[in-house]
Amino acid sequence: MSISKLEQLFNIENEQLSKLTNIVHTAIEEEKLLSEKLLEFEDSHPSFVSRLADNVAAFGGSWKFILAFAVFMIAWIVMNLYLISKPFDPYPFILLNLLLSTIAALQAPVIMMSQNRKEEKDRQRAINDYMINLKSEIEVRNLHEKIDLLMTEQMKTLFEIQKTQIALMEEIKSVVKAEKK
């Protein structure tokens, strides 16, 4: 009779551990769901203008652009100074200066649009990171509470098992005493 109670206590212990395992798995899945939901806010299909601004900013801020433009300017100057008998842009290179100013005037706002988009994405990522960190902190607190509760329940179960074991030992002791007599 006492052995069946001991088995019952072990079954209760196994059920509690299974519940805790399920709770932990559920918390992990909820964390994944939150992460997946936050990824939906990412701009996966930016507009044509946004993509164009990003591409112009990427090219305008690269060594390819700097070297290509340096070659273009040197070719322009050499062509107007030495190769053409009647240059279309003589020495002070006013047309080249106008071209450079126009490119700078157009390129600067496009680069700033791209930077603003990237800044907005970074801001959204920071908010998403904060949300995930907050969720994780709450989950850690919940897990601590659940583990504390589980430990309390386990201690109760262990005390019950210990009582049962003492009762069994007392029973064995009385049987041994009876056989000695």
Secondary structure as UniProt FT lines:
FT   HELIX           2..39
FT   TURN            40..41
FT   HELIX           48..60
FT   HELIX           63..78
FT   HELIX           79..83
FT   TURN            91..92
FT   HELIX           94..180
//
